[in-house]
Amino acid sequence: MFGVPVDAWYIWLGLSLASVALFGVGAALPTAPPPAAADAADTIDRVAGTSAPVTAEHPLDAREIRVEPNELGLRNDAGTTHATFAFGPVTPVGGARALTAILRGAPPSSRYSSAAAFCDAAARARDRPSRWRAADGPLIVRYVVWEGCHVTLVG
């Protein structure tokens, strides 16, 4: 006799609203984990820390990527993660066609007239402001040495 009457309309309304709210919270939770920026940064560090020219690829579970000279950012629907490099600075290959070709395997001498021109192009690429780009494939990292010019390209 001292309990709340179960047939009261306000109890049913409150339970209905609580159920809808609980369903909304459950539906809003991400279905995948945030991307693993630390794993990708480890791949970059392994390449940048070598003394011989080498190329590596790392699969990405991100929708977008931002490469800066000392930091990597990855983002997808579940969130954004960042990681810093132990060996840097690296050269982000954004829209520079010549650097993109070298990243994909072309020798630097096929795109630049001298090692100094190659080093200058890499320095300009590091100085450009970074922006988020679509991650439409694996992360590619290449360490290039040409006549005393040492560059780690990331794209």
Summary of the structure (lengths in Angstrom):
residues: 155
radius of gyration: 24.7
end to end distance: 72.1
largest distance: 94.2
contacts: 431
relative contact order: 0.19
helix: 35%
strand: 25%
